[in-house]
């Protein structure tokens, strides 16, 4: 798993020696792992004897995304929301204290962002991350490394805990320039048919535009999250749940 995770947008190709040094593994072990992954099609070897991700990883990603009911259910709601407000709408899940973006829809006024499908971001400084941490506090919060991304990033655990408690009560989470200066986000939780918070949806916009429409967007992001949750089978005021 660590071998495959080493292949990123920034480092999409590795030689045996440099990957062994990067991982801290014996060269012989890395060479064996790379050969095995190449035989299964997950990696390919280039003419200069370096390795890149193979078509096998693309096929697995396609299978995963096809099975991801959340993404399929959320996309129409996200598109409607992005069309209405003209800004970027994200869908994300929580994994190992990080947000993984699984869908992104850009509006007509949205600014360029580095976010892409599969990108991981520290949960403590994103709207989606905070909304998910607020509903998984015991599992994640004490394991977080509160690395600052901007001067406004929360780096004190007590401060974060207080904000997460407030988020649980209010039902929305904010990233006020904590990940990117000049950008503000608001997020709301998405629940499955059992009532468990499984994902978050957010609006991201330049701070100056966000301040002008904050109250309206807070209502809209709550409504979008509730609509997706209902499609996932969750009914807040019902005693029974149904599967979508």
Backbone torsions as a table, in degrees:
resi	resn	phi	psi	omega
1	UNK	NA	-43.3	179.4
2	UNK	-62.7	-33.5	178.9
3	UNK	-63.4	-48.8	-179.1
4	UNK	-65.7	-37.4	-179.8
5	UNK	-65.8	-20.3	179.7
6	UNK	-69.7	-19.7	-179.7
7	UNK	-86.8	108.9	-176.8
8	UNK	-128.0	177.1	175.8
9	UNK	-58.6	-41.1	-177.6
10	UNK	-76.3	-31.6	-179.9
11	UNK	-127.8	78.0	-173.5
12	UNK	-90.6	-3.0	-177.6
13	UNK	-143.9	136.0	-178.0
14	UNK	-135.0	145.9	166.3
15	UNK	-94.8	162.3	-176.5
16	UNK	-60.2	-48.4	-175.3
17	UNK	-63.9	-47.2	-176.6
18	UNK	-68.9	-33.2	177.2
19	UNK	-69.7	-38.0	176.7
20	UNK	-61.1	-42.0	177.9
21	UNK	-67.1	-39.0	-179.9
22	UNK	-64.3	-41.6	-177.5
23	UNK	-86.9	-19.7	-175.9
24	UNK	77.3	25.8	179.6
25	UNK	-102.6	157.5	172.2
26	UNK	-60.5	144.9	-177.8
27	UNK	-60.6	-38.7	-178.7
28	UNK	-64.0	-37.6	179.0
29	UNK	-65.8	-45.5	179.8
30	UNK	-63.9	-40.2	179.4
31	UNK	-62.1	-41.0	179.1
32	UNK	-66.0	-43.2	-179.9
33	UNK	-64.5	-42.5	-179.8
34	UNK	-64.5	-41.7	178.5
35	UNK	-62.5	-43.5	-179.6
36	UNK	-62.9	-44.2	179.1
37	UNK	-66.0	-33.6	177.6
38	UNK	-68.9	-36.7	179.7
39	UNK	-66.1	-30.7	179.8
40	UNK	-86.2	-6.8	179.6
41	UNK	90.7	-1.3	179.2
42	UNK	-74.3	-24.9	174.4
43	UNK	-128.7	159.8	171.9
44	UNK	-129.3	148.5	178.1
45	UNK	-99.2	128.8	-179.3
46	UNK	-79.6	165.8	178.9
47	UNK	-57.6	-27.1	178.2
48	UNK	-92.5	20.1	171.9
49	UNK	66.2	30.3	171.4
50	UNK	-105.5	171.1	-174.1
51	UNK	-121.8	143.0	175.3
52	UNK	-133.9	164.5	175.2
53	UNK	-62.9	140.9	-179.2
54	UNK	-101.0	178.6	-178.1
55	UNK	-65.9	-20.5	178.7
56	UNK	-61.0	-36.1	178.6
57	UNK	-69.4	-35.0	177.6
58	UNK	-64.6	-41.7	179.3
59	UNK	-64.2	-42.2	179.0
60	UNK	-64.7	-40.1	178.3
61	UNK	-62.3	-39.1	178.5
62	UNK	-63.9	-41.0	177.6
63	UNK	-63.8	-44.3	-179.2
64	UNK	-61.7	-48.3	-177.9
65	UNK	-65.9	-34.2	178.8
66	UNK	-65.5	-29.9	-178.4
67	UNK	-90.1	-6.6	-175.5
68	UNK	-83.0	87.7	-176.8
69	UNK	-57.6	-38.1	-179.1
70	UNK	-54.0	-48.3	-177.0
71	UNK	-63.8	-42.3	-179.3
72	UNK	-65.6	-41.2	-179.1
73	UNK	-70.3	-38.7	-173.5
74	UNK	-77.0	-29.7	-170.9
75	UNK	-56.3	-48.3	179.3
76	UNK	-60.3	-37.9	178.7
77	UNK	-66.2	-42.3	179.1
78	UNK	-63.2	-41.8	-179.9
79	UNK	-63.8	-42.7	177.9
80	UNK	-62.8	-41.4	-179.3
81	UNK	-66.7	-45.3	179.6
82	UNK	-62.7	-38.6	177.2
83	UNK	-64.5	-37.3	-176.0
84	UNK	-71.4	-39.8	-173.6
85	UNK	-105.2	-17.2	178.4
86	UNK	77.4	11.3	-177.6
87	UNK	-115.2	177.3	-179.5
88	UNK	-78.8	136.6	175.4
89	UNK	-119.7	128.8	-179.4
90	UNK	-114.7	152.3	171.1
91	UNK	-124.9	130.1	-177.4
92	UNK	-144.5	159.1	176.5
93	UNK	-126.0	166.6	-176.9
94	UNK	-105.6	133.5	177.4
95	UNK	-148.0	118.3	177.1
96	UNK	55.2	40.1	177.5
97	UNK	76.5	12.8	178.2
98	UNK	-126.9	152.6	174.1
99	UNK	-87.9	134.7	170.6
100	UNK	-112.1	121.4	178.8
101	UNK	-80.6	121.4	-176.8
102	UNK	-108.5	-9.9	174.5
103	UNK	-158.8	150.9	-179.5
104	UNK	-149.8	131.2	177.1
105	UNK	-127.2	127.8	-179.1
106	UNK	-97.7	139.7	175.8
107	UNK	-93.4	175.1	-174.9
108	UNK	-68.2	-22.0	-179.5
109	UNK	-108.0	3.8	-172.6
110	UNK	-66.3	146.2	178.9
111	UNK	-91.2	155.0	-179.8
112	UNK	-64.4	130.6	176.0
113	UNK	-128.3	153.6	-179.0
114	UNK	-77.6	-6.6	-178.1
115	UNK	-61.7	140.6	178.8
116	UNK	-150.1	165.9	179.0
117	UNK	-63.2	131.7	-179.9
118	UNK	91.2	-9.3	179.7
119	UNK	-68.3	137.6	174.6
120	UNK	-102.4	142.9	179.5
121	UNK	-141.9	144.8	178.8
122	UNK	-56.6	131.2	-173.8
123	UNK	-69.9	-29.8	-172.1
124	UNK	-71.6	-11.2	-177.4
125	UNK	-122.2	20.3	177.1
126	UNK	-127.1	152.7	179.1
127	UNK	-62.7	-48.2	179.2
128	UNK	-62.7	-42.2	180.0
129	UNK	-59.6	-44.5	-179.3
130	UNK	-66.0	-40.7	-179.1
131	UNK	-64.6	-34.7	178.9
132	UNK	-76.9	-38.7	176.2
133	UNK	-63.1	-37.1	-178.6
134	UNK	-60.7	-27.8	-179.6
135	UNK	-103.3	6.2	176.8
136	UNK	-139.1	39.0	-170.0
137	UNK	-61.4	-47.4	-176.1
138	UNK	-63.3	-29.8	-176.0
139	UNK	-80.3	-32.4	-168.5
140	UNK	-119.3	-36.4	-162.3
141	UNK	-62.3	-33.6	-178.4
142	UNK	-78.3	-8.5	-179.2
143	UNK	-101.3	1.1	-174.1
144	UNK	-80.8	139.8	169.8
145	UNK	-98.4	110.4	-172.9
146	UNK	-83.4	68.7	-179.8
147	UNK	-73.8	129.5	179.3
148	UNK	-77.9	132.2	173.9
149	UNK	-102.2	-27.2	174.1
150	UNK	-140.3	177.4	178.6
151	UNK	-68.3	-12.9	-177.8
152	UNK	-102.8	1.0	178.6
153	UNK	-66.7	136.1	175.6
154	UNK	-71.7	124.4	-179.1
155	UNK	-121.9	3.2	179.2
156	UNK	-109.2	125.2	-174.9
157	UNK	-63.6	-39.1	179.9
158	UNK	-62.9	-42.0	178.0
159	UNK	-62.7	-41.6	178.7
160	UNK	-64.6	-43.2	179.9
161	UNK	-60.7	-41.1	179.0
162	UNK	-64.6	-40.1	179.6
163	UNK	-69.2	-38.2	179.5
164	UNK	-64.3	-37.7	176.8
165	UNK	-64.3	-40.0	177.8
166	UNK	-65.6	-38.8	179.1
167	UNK	-62.7	-41.8	178.8
168	UNK	-59.4	-37.5	-179.1
169	UNK	-75.4	-39.5	-173.8
170	UNK	-87.8	-25.4	176.8
171	UNK	86.3	0.4	175.2
172	UNK	-136.7	156.4	178.6
173	UNK	-129.0	147.9	-178.9
174	UNK	-118.9	146.3	165.7
175	UNK	-119.2	102.2	-177.2
176	UNK	-99.1	82.1	179.3
177	UNK	61.1	28.4	-178.7
178	UNK	-86.4	-19.2	177.3
179	UNK	-107.1	-39.6	-179.9
180	UNK	-140.7	125.1	177.9
181	UNK	-63.2	132.9	-179.9
182	UNK	93.7	-4.8	-178.0
183	UNK	-120.9	131.4	177.0
184	UNK	-121.6	143.2	-179.3
185	UNK	-130.9	152.0	171.6
186	UNK	-132.5	137.4	-175.4
187	UNK	-133.5	154.6	177.6
188	UNK	-135.0	156.0	-175.1
189	UNK	-85.3	146.2	174.3
190	UNK	-111.7	131.2	-177.5
191	UNK	-112.9	149.8	174.1
192	UNK	-89.9	-172.8	-173.7
193	UNK	-66.2	-16.2	178.0
194	UNK	-88.1	-9.0	-176.5
195	UNK	95.4	-2.6	179.8
196	UNK	-75.3	137.3	176.1
197	UNK	-76.4	116.2	-174.2
198	UNK	-113.5	-12.4	-177.3
199	UNK	-163.1	174.1	175.9
200	UNK	-137.5	151.5	176.9
201	UNK	-123.1	141.6	-175.8
202	UNK	-140.2	158.5	169.5
203	UNK	-110.2	131.5	177.1
204	UNK	-121.1	130.6	-176.6
205	UNK	-153.9	158.0	172.9
206	UNK	-54.9	139.3	-174.4
207	UNK	-54.8	-39.4	-176.9
208	UNK	-64.5	-37.0	177.4
209	UNK	-76.7	-34.5	-180.0
210	UNK	-62.4	-43.4	-177.5
211	UNK	-61.6	-30.9	-178.1
212	UNK	-73.8	-25.2	-173.4
213	UNK	-129.7	21.2	-174.2
214	UNK	-56.1	-48.2	-177.0
215	UNK	-63.2	-43.6	-179.7
216	UNK	-65.1	-43.7	-178.0
217	UNK	-69.4	-30.8	176.5
218	UNK	-61.8	-41.6	177.5
219	UNK	-66.9	-39.9	-176.8
220	UNK	-69.6	-37.6	-179.0
221	UNK	-72.3	-35.3	174.9
222	UNK	-62.6	-45.1	-178.9
223	UNK	-63.3	-42.6	179.3
224	UNK	-63.4	-43.1	179.5
225	UNK	-64.0	-40.1	179.1
226	UNK	-66.7	-38.3	179.5
227	UNK	-64.2	-43.6	178.5
228	UNK	-66.1	-42.1	179.6
229	UNK	-60.0	-41.2	178.3
230	UNK	-64.6	-38.9	176.8
231	UNK	-66.2	-26.1	176.4
232	UNK	-82.4	-5.0	176.1
233	UNK	106.7	5.9	-177.2
234	UNK	-92.8	131.9	175.0
235	UNK	-128.5	110.9	-173.8
236	UNK	-60.1	-37.8	-174.0
237	UNK	-102.4	16.9	179.3
238	UNK	-111.1	154.4	179.1
239	UNK	-89.7	-11.8	179.1
240	UNK	-126.5	157.7	180.0
241	UNK	-119.2	154.5	174.7
242	UNK	-123.6	154.0	173.4
243	UNK	-87.8	143.2	179.2
244	UNK	-68.5	NA	NA
